[in-house]
Amino acid sequence: MKTKSITSLARILFLSTFIFCCAVSTSTAQNLTYNPRKTDNGLIFGSLTFPAEKAKFHGYFMLISYKSTDPKLSRKYSKEVHFIPAQITRMRHKGDLDGGLTYLFAVEKPEGEYVITNIRLFTNSGFAVLQRNGNINGFSIPFKVTKGEILYVGNIQFDEVALKNDVKDIKEIIKYQNNFEKDLAGIKKAEPFVYWDAAKKDDSIQISYEEVVQ
C-alpha cells in the first residue's frame, strides 16, 4: 500500500513538473524578428493546409532545399519546417487559420535558389523501434531568396485524406495556390514584430510535378 502511494506521488510530481516546463516553454517563446538592414538573409513565409480537422500523422516536416552543386552547402542551408498537431486527447490539427486547418510558417534563409520538394510524415507508436517515416514527393515549388526581402512562397494544400484511398496521382494529393492577402493578414497577428508591410508576392512561383521517388 505504501509502495503504491509513493508511486502515485511520483507520477503526480512528474506530471506537475512536465506541465510546468511546458508552460514555461510556451510563455518564454521568442517571437520572430527580422531586420533587413542587419542581416545578409531574406525572409520567406507561406502556409500549409489540410482538408480535415483529424490529423493522420503525429508530425509533418516540409523540406526547403537549397539548390547548390556543393553537397555540403546544400545540406547546410536546407531546412525542414515542422508542423505538429495536437495529440493530448485526440489527433487534430491546431494551425493558425481556417479553424486550425492551415498552418503558417516563416523562415529566415541565406539568399539563393530554393525549392520545396518533400513532406515527411512521422508516425509515433510510442516505441522507438516502431516509429515510421513516410515521404510525399514528386512535386517541386522553386523560388529565390533575396537579401533583405520578405517573400511569400504560397499556400500548399496537402490532402492527407486521399492517402487513405490509395490515391497515387501526386496532383490530387498536393496542390498550390496564392493566398497572399489572407496569409499575410494571419502572420501579421502571429508574428507582430516583423515589418510585414514590406512583404511581396511573386506570381511566377508555381508548382510542377515530377516522377515520385519511393
N, C-alpha and C positions, 0 to 999 in steps of 0.2 A: 504493500500500500504506500509506504514511504517512498519507495523507488518510483512508483507511478507519479506521485506528487512532484518529485524532483524533475522527472522527465517532462511533465506538463509545464512546470515553471520554466524549464529551459526553453521549451518551444515558444512560450509566450514572450520570453525575453528576446529570443532570436527574431520573432515576428515583429516585435516592437522596434528593435534595432533596425530591421530591414525597412520598415515603414518610415522611420525617422531619416534613414540615409536617403531614401527615395525623395522624401520631402525636401531635404537639404539640397539634393542634386537639382530638383526642379526649381526651387526658389533662388538658387545661385547661378542658374544657367545664364550664360552671357549672350546678349543679343548680337546679331551680325552688324559689323561696322565696315564701311568701305570708303576710303578717301582716295580718289583718283590721282590726287596730287602727291601722295606719299607712297605710291606703290607702282611696281612695274607690271602689275597684273590687271586683268579685266574681270568683270563680274558677270556671271550668267544666271538666269533664273527661268523657271518653267514649271510644269505640273505633270502629275501622273494621275490618271482617273481610272477607277474600277467600276464595273457595271452594277454591283450589288453590295449591300452592307456586309454580308457574311464574307469573311476572308477565308481563302482556301489554304493559304500558306502562313507560316509563322514570320517570315521575313522576305522582303523583296529588295534586291540590290541591283540598281541600274548602273551599267558601266559607261563611263565617259572616257573614251580612249584618246590619247594624244597621238597624233599622226606624225611619225618620225621614222627615218631609216635606221636610227640608232636605237636598238632594243632597250638599252639602259635608260635613255631619255623617255622612251615610250612608257616604260614601267614606272618611272619616277613621277611623271606628270599625269598619268591615268588615275582615275578615281572611281570607286563605287559609291553611289549615293544610296543610303539606307532608308527604307520605308518599313516601319514596324507597326502592325495593327495591334489593337487591344486584345489581351489574351487572359485576363484575370478570371472573368466569369464565362466569357464565350469569345470566340474568334470573330472580331468585327473590325471594319476599317474605321480609323479615327483621324481622317485627314482634316484639312483646313477649310475646304469648301464643299458645296453640294451635299450637306448633311454627313460629311465625313468621307465621301467617296473620292474626293480629289485632294491629293497631297501637293503642297507647294514645295519647291526646293530652290536654293540659291547657293552657288559655289564660286569662290574666287579662284581663278586659274591664270597661269602664265600665258602670255599671248602666243598664238599659234593656231594650227588647224586641229580640230577635234571631231569626233564622231560618236554618236550613241548607237551601240550595236547589239546590246545584250541586256537581258533582265535575268538575274539569277534568282531562283526560287528555293527558299530554305524551309525544310520541314524538321521540326524538333520533336522527337517522340519521347524525350525525357532521358534517353540513354545515348551517350556519345556514339556508340557503335551503330546505332540505328538512325542517326541523323542523316538526312538526304539533301542533296542539292540537284536541282534541275536547271536547265537553261532555255530561255526563249530568245532565239536569234533569227537570222535570215532577213533582218531589216537594217537600214542604215539612215541615220539623220546627221548629216555633216554640217558643221558651222565653223566660223572663225572668231577667235577671241582676240580683241584688240586692247592694248594697254590703255587704261583709264576710261574704258567704256563699259556701260551696262547693257547687256544684250539679252533679249528674250528669245529662248530657243524653242518655245512651243509647248503644246499640250499633247501628251502621249496617252492614248486610250488603250488599256490592256484588258481584254475580255477574258478573264480567267475562267469564267463560267463555261466558255466554249471548249476549254480543255477537257471538261467532263464528258463532252460529246465527241471527243476524239477528233476535233477539227484539225486538219493538217495544213490547211492553207494559212500561211502567216498573215496574209492580207485580212483575214477575218478575225485574227487574234490581236494584232497591233495596228492601230490607226493613229493618224496625226492630224492635228488641226491648230489653227492660230486663234487662241483665246486671249490675246494681248491685254485688252482693256479689263476683262474680268480677272485675270491672274494678277495684273498689276495692282488693281484695287485690293485684292486679297493680300498680297505680300506687303503692301504698304502698312496694313494693320498688323501683320505677323512680325515684321521686321521694321519698326518705325525709325531706326537710327541710320538709315541709308537714304540718300537723296534720290529717291526713285523717279522723280520727275525728269531725270536725265536718261532714263531707260529708253531704249529704242527697239523696234522690231525689224526683222529682216525678212521681207516677204519671199526672198529667194530660197529660204530654208524649206526643204521638202523631204519627204520620206521616200526611200526607194527600197525595193525588195530583192533579196538575193537567195541563193541556194542555202537551205537550212543545214547547219553543221550540227551533228549529233554529238 
